[in-house]
Amino acid sequence: MKLDAKHLATIEVIRRERGLSRAALALGTSQPALSRLVSDLEIRLDAPIFDRSARPWSLTKLGASLAMQGASILRAQELAGREVQEFRSGTKGMLRIAGPPFFTDGVISRLLPRFRDRYGGVSFSVSYGYGGELKDAVRHGRADLALFPRGVGEIEEDLAFAPLIEAHNVVACREGHPILKLAYPRPLALLDYGWIVPPQGSPLAADMEMVLSELEMQEADVVFEGGSLASVLCFLEGSDCLTVLPETTVAEIGSQFGIQAVPIQVRTPRRSIGILSRSARELDNTSRIFVRFLEDHFRSGGNAGPLT
């Protein structure tokens, strides 16, 4: 026999309110209507739900079992209501973020715990990519938002771009590097050391190529190529090699890894770093809140630097 979940919940409300009058008030109905519902249900079950020999009514063994099921239904309804409310308010849900690896790991990942401190019901899924990969991830729904360096491909009409910072990449080395001991370090001094090459296809790799091209260096002495941000930083910290990193990443985590920018002026393009998304009206509230969080962070003086 299939019972209506609403009827089971009603039995639990009557038990909880210890009578028809208060239960009817809690349910927004009349006492006679509630009495008829109980009577009709007892007829259908061919068994009493309440013992009417005493006041207030008490549950029979069957009634107690049905009330227990009704309590489970009410708890599920309450939980579902909270889930919907939290989703609508943006305080709960999965936020899928894509971005270039070095900037995402070095800067954005450090901000995620702060965001979750405010909105404890939010969880994150992070993926990586460059240029067209980031556009496709947003366009095809694999990412809600992408950190995107404007100027690495145009923004098509079906996507929206909200700028966060203007930034550039810098040449980086370990603390105590010989190049830092030069009284007047010049660009040609960069040719005396091995290089760590950023991942191919990244703006970092393009900027490194530009730096070396301006120095008329046909081939760099490549000592380490590719790898994650952590592996690049560890290699940089333990060697005299140089590499190109986002200025923000150096500012955010340089001291932790013993890394700093080389005080030599090199020409790397300034890029507007921002958030790529579908049109604003398609964003859920969690995404909107996170966008505002990032805007507030960088507007209030959060370190600014480019993506990888």
N, C-alpha and C positions, 0 to 999 in steps of 0.2 A: 504494500500500500504506500502510495506517495503522498506525503503530507506537505502542505504549504509552509514554507519557511516563515512566512509572516505569522501564521497561526502558532507555530512553536515559539516564536519570539514573544507573542502575546501572552502565552502561558507563563513565561518567565517574568514578564512585567507584572502580572497579577500576583505571582509569588513574591516578587521583590517589594511590591507596594502593599502587600498584605490585605488585599481586598479589591472588590470591583470598582468602588467609587474612586479611589485614588488612582487605580490603574487606568480607568477611563479618562481621567484628567490628564495623566501622563501621556496617553496615546492620542489625545485629542478627539475622543469619541464620547458617546453617551453610555451610561451604565446599562440601559436596556439592550443597546446594540451589542455591547460586549457580552452580556449574559446570553443573548441569542447565539452569538458565535461559539461560546463554550458549549452550550447545549447541542447545537448542530454538530460540533466536532465529536462530542461524546456519543451521539447517535450513530455517527459514521464509524466510530471506533468500536461501538457496542461495548463500551466500558467507561466507568466514571473517571474523570480526571481530578475532580475535587471532591472531598468529603464534606457534604453540606450539613452534617449533623451538628457541627459546632461553628461558632463565630470567633475569629474570622475563619473562612474556609481554609482547610488544609489539603495539601496535595495527596493523592493516592500514590501507590508505588509507581503506577504507570505515569501519573501526572508528574512525579518528581523526575522520572527519566526523560520525559518530554521537555520539562523545564530546563534540564541540564543541556539538552540539545539547543533549546532556544537561547540559553545564555551564550553558547558558542557562536550562534548566529549574530547576536547583538554585539559581541566582541569583534567579530569579523567586520560587521558594518561600521563600527566605530573606527577600527583600524583603517578600513578602506576610505572612510571619510577624511581621516588625518592624512593619509597618503595623497588623496586628491588635493587637499588644502595645501600641503607642503609642495606638491608639484606646481600648483598654480602660483604659489608665492615665490617659487624658485629656490626654496630652501632644501630641496631634496631631489635627487636624481643623478644620473650618470652624465658627466660632461666629457665629450670626446674632443680632444685638442690635438691638432697636428701642427708641425712646425719644423724648421731647419734644426738639425740635432744640437749644434753647439749652443745656440741661443736658447733653445727650449730647455736643455739640460742645465746650462749655466745661469740662466736668469729666471725663466718662467717656472721651472720646477721648484725653485726656492720660494716662490710666491704662493704655490698651491696650498701648503699647510696653513698659511695665514688666512687664506680664503676659507678653508675648511674650519678654522677656529671660529669663524663667524657663522658659517652655515654647515653644521656638523653632519647633515644628512646628504651632502654632496660627495660623490666619488668621481674619480677621474680615469680616463683611458687616454694614454698619450701615444701618438705615432709620429713618424718622421718623414720628411720629404723635402723636395725643392720645387720651386717654380710651378711647372705644369702638374706635378704630382700633388701639390697642395691644392691647386684649383680643382683637380678631379676629385680629390677626397671630399672637399666641401660640396661640390656640385652633385656628386652621386651619393651623398648622405653618409659617407664613411667617417666624416668628422663634422662636428657642429661648428667649430671655429678653427681657423688656421692663423698662426703668426706668419706674416708674409712681408718680404722686403719689396716694396714698390720700386719699380724700375727693372725688376727681373721678369719681364713679360708684362703685357698690358692687362688691365682688369676688364673682362667682358661684361656686357650689360646685365647678364643674369646673376652677377655676383656683386656684393657690396664691400667696400673697403673703408675702414675707420682708422685714420692715422693715430699712432701713439707717440712716436719719437722720431727725431731726425738724428741719424747716427752714421758712423763709419767704422771700418776695421783698422786695426793697428798691428804693427810688427811687435811681437812679444818675445821675451826671453826670461830666463830664470833670474832671481835675485842674486847679485854678486857676479853676474856675467862679465867677462872681460870688456865687452863693448861699453858697459856702464862706467868703466873706470877711465875712459878717454875724456880728456878735458873738453874737446870740441868734436864729438862724434859726428862723422859725415856719412852720407848715404853709401859711399863706396866701401865703408867699413862693413856693411852688410854682406859683402862678397867673401869675407874671410871665414865664414862659418857655414856649417851644414844647415839644411832646411828640413823642416817637417811639412810635408805637403798635405793640405786639407783634403777632404773627400772630393773626388772629381764631380763636376757638375754643380758645385756649391759656389755662391758668391765669394766665399773666402778664397777658393782656388783661383777664381778669376782675378781677384784683387792681388793675390800673390804673384800671379803671372804678370799683372800690370807693373807691380813694383820691380820685378826682376827685369822686365822689358825696358823700363826707364833707365835701369842701371846698365843696359846693353849686355846683360848676362844671358847668353844663349841657353845655357843649361845650368840649372841649379845643382848643387851637390846635395842630392836627395838622400837623406839618412833614414827617414821614416815616412811612410805614406799611409794615408787613410786612418782608420781606427776611430774609436769613440773619443768623446771629449776627455774622459778620465785617462785613457791611455796616452793621448797627446800631451795632456798636462803632466802626467808622470814622467814621460820621456823628456819633456821640455825641462822639468825641474831637475832632472838628473844628468843633463848634458849641456853643452855649449851651443846647441842648435837654436835656430830661430824659426818662427812661424808667424802666420797671420791669424789673429783672433778678433772676435767682436770686442769693441771697446767696453761694452757693458759687461761682458763675461769676465774680462780682466779686472774691472772695477769690483764686480760682485764677489768673485772667488779667487782673485789673484793672490791675496795675502794668505789664503788657506793653503795654496799649493806653492807658494814662494815664486809667483810669476808677476812680472810687471811689463809695462809698455816700454819699448825702446825709445829714448828721447831723440829720435831722428824724424824729421818731417819727410813723409812719403805721401805720394798722391794716391788716395783711394777715394772712390766716389761716395758721396753722402747719399744715404737712402732713407726714404720714409718707411719706417717699420710700423705695421699696423695689423689690424684684425680683418681677416677675410672671412666672409660669411655669405649665406644666401641673403635674400632681401630681408630687411629688418622685421617685416611683418611675419616672416616664417620662423623667427627665432623663438625658442621657448624662454620662459622667465629666468631659468637658471643661466642660460647663455647671456641674456641681457644684463643680469646682475654681475656676471663675471666680466663682461666688457666694461661696465662702469667701474668695477674694482680695478682693472688694469689702467683705465684712463685716470682714475684718481691717484693711483700709485705713481705713475710717471709724471702727472701734472704737479704732484707735490714734491718733486725732486728726486724720484727714483732714478737710479743710474741709467743713463741712456747710451746705447751702443748698438751696433748692427747685428744682423743675423749671420749665420754661417752659410 
